[in-house]
Every structure is written in structure tokens, then in C-alpha cells.
Amino acid sequence: MDQEQSFFPISERLVSEPDFVTARCHGFLNAVRIYRQILRSNPVHGRDRARGTEFDWIDDADFYRPLTEAAQRLDDMESYEQAYLDAFGSIEVPSLVSHKPLYQSDKETCLTRFGSDPS
């Protein structure tokens, strides 16, 4: 079983638990940001700021500000960044991460929960 199969989408587990959703969405946001940065500055493939534009939705302040504020209110928030990065797999050009079911499902859940249009 690969990492993505063992790491379930938010919508399949405890979606009604606000602290869990906040922690997972915060980890998802950070993992996507890390993945995009590595994709753009990968020494193997060279630097290219045009790579990873499909991840630019994470820069929308209407999404990340409410999420960040909610995450700051949690005292003991579990970190999910590494689990997401493991599920995303190795950096590939072009990236296929945005087509993975885990990515698509959690993007929709997080955007819906924190006030942005998931389209």
C-alpha cells in the first residue's frame, strides 16, 4: 500500500471535528507550499518560477488568513506536513500531484471550510 492510500482524505475521517480539519488543512497548505517551492527551485530540473502555478491558489489571502488564524488558536496541533509530502511523492516535472485524489479532495474540503471557492 502506498503512502497516499494509507493517508485518508479529510472528507473520509472526522470532517465534523473542527480542530482535526484545521490541523489537516494547515498541514496541507504548508505541504503544498513546500512542494511548490521545491518544484520551482529544484537543482535537478533547474529554477523556473512558472512551474507549479496550479498550486498558486494557496496564496489567496481569503483562504490562508482564516486558516492560519484558526490554526493559531489550537494549542497542541498535530503536524501533517510530512505525511502530505510523503503522499505527494517525489518531485516530478511536470507535477502530477494536483491530479491525485488525496490532493483534490483535501483542496476542496479546505477551500470550502475556510471560505473560498474550490473551483
C-alpha positions as CSV (number, residue, x, y, z in Angstrom):
1,M,0.0,0.0,0.0
2,D,1.5,3.4,-0.9
3,Q,1.5,6.4,1.4
4,E,-1.4,8.1,-0.4
5,Q,-3.6,5.1,0.2
6,S,-2.8,4.9,3.9
7,F,-3.3,8.7,4.4
8,F,-7.1,9.2,4.0
9,P,-8.7,12.4,2.7
10,I,-10.1,14.7,5.3
11,S,-13.6,14.1,4.0
12,E,-13.4,10.4,4.9
13,R,-12.4,10.9,8.5
14,L,-13.7,13.3,11.2
15,V,-14.8,16.1,8.8
16,S,-17.2,17.2,11.6
17,E,-14.3,17.7,14.0
18,P,-13.2,21.4,13.5
19,D,-9.8,21.0,15.2
20,F,-8.9,18.0,13.1
21,V,-9.9,19.7,9.9
22,T,-8.0,22.9,10.9
23,A,-4.8,20.8,11.7
24,R,-5.1,18.8,8.5
25,C,-5.8,21.9,6.3
26,H,-2.9,23.7,7.9
27,G,-0.6,20.8,7.2
28,F,-2.0,20.5,3.6
29,L,-1.4,24.3,3.0
30,N,2.2,24.1,4.3
31,A,3.0,20.9,2.3
32,V,1.7,22.4,-0.9
33,R,3.7,25.5,-0.3
34,I,6.9,23.4,0.3
35,Y,6.2,21.2,-2.7
36,R,5.7,24.2,-5.0
37,Q,8.9,25.8,-3.7
38,I,10.9,22.7,-4.3
39,L,9.3,22.3,-7.7
40,R,10.3,25.8,-8.7
41,S,13.8,25.6,-7.3
42,N,14.8,22.0,-8.0
43,P,18.5,21.7,-8.8
44,V,17.8,18.7,-11.0
45,H,15.3,20.4,-13.2
46,G,16.6,24.0,-12.8
47,R,14.9,27.0,-11.4
48,D,11.6,28.0,-13.1
49,R,9.0,30.2,-11.3
50,A,6.5,29.2,-13.9
51,R,6.4,25.7,-12.5
52,G,3.8,24.8,-10.0
53,T,1.3,27.6,-11.0
54,E,-1.5,25.1,-10.4
55,F,-0.6,25.5,-6.7
56,D,-0.9,29.3,-6.6
57,W,-4.4,29.1,-5.0
58,I,-2.6,28.8,-1.7
59,D,-1.6,32.4,-1.9
60,D,-5.2,33.6,-1.8
61,A,-5.4,35.6,1.4
62,D,-9.2,34.9,1.7
63,F,-8.2,31.3,2.2
64,Y,-4.9,31.3,4.1
65,R,-5.6,34.1,6.6
66,P,-8.7,32.4,8.2
67,L,-6.9,29.1,8.1
68,T,-3.8,30.5,9.8
69,E,-5.9,32.3,12.4
70,A,-7.8,29.2,13.2
71,A,-4.5,27.2,13.5
72,Q,-3.0,29.7,15.8
73,R,-5.9,29.1,18.3
74,L,-5.1,25.4,18.6
75,D,-2.7,24.7,21.5
76,D,-1.5,21.2,20.6
77,M,-1.9,20.9,16.8
78,E,-0.7,17.7,15.2
79,S,1.6,18.3,12.2
80,Y,0.6,16.7,8.9
81,E,3.1,18.3,6.6
82,Q,5.4,15.3,6.3
83,A,2.6,12.9,5.8
84,Y,1.3,15.0,2.9
85,L,4.8,15.4,1.4
86,D,5.2,11.6,1.6
87,A,1.8,11.1,-0.1
88,F,2.7,13.6,-2.8
89,G,5.8,11.5,-3.7
90,S,8.9,12.6,-5.4
91,I,9.2,15.9,-7.3
92,E,8.4,15.3,-11.0
93,V,8.3,17.7,-13.9
94,P,5.6,18.1,-14.9
95,S,4.0,17.6,-11.5
96,L,1.1,15.1,-11.2
97,V,0.2,16.0,-7.6
98,S,-2.7,18.1,-8.5
99,H,-4.3,15.1,-10.1
100,K,-4.1,12.8,-7.1
101,P,-7.4,12.1,-5.4
102,L,-6.0,13.0,-1.9
103,Y,-4.9,16.4,-3.2
104,Q,-8.2,17.1,-5.0
105,S,-10.3,16.0,-2.1
106,D,-8.4,17.9,0.6
107,K,-8.1,21.0,-1.5
108,E,-11.9,21.1,-1.9
109,T,-12.5,20.4,1.8
110,C,-10.1,23.0,2.9
111,L,-11.3,25.7,0.5
112,T,-14.9,25.0,1.4
113,R,-14.2,25.1,5.1
114,F,-12.2,28.3,5.1
115,G,-14.3,30.4,2.8
116,S,-13.0,30.2,-0.8
117,D,-14.5,28.7,-3.9
118,P,-12.8,25.3,-4.6
119,S,-13.1,25.7,-8.4
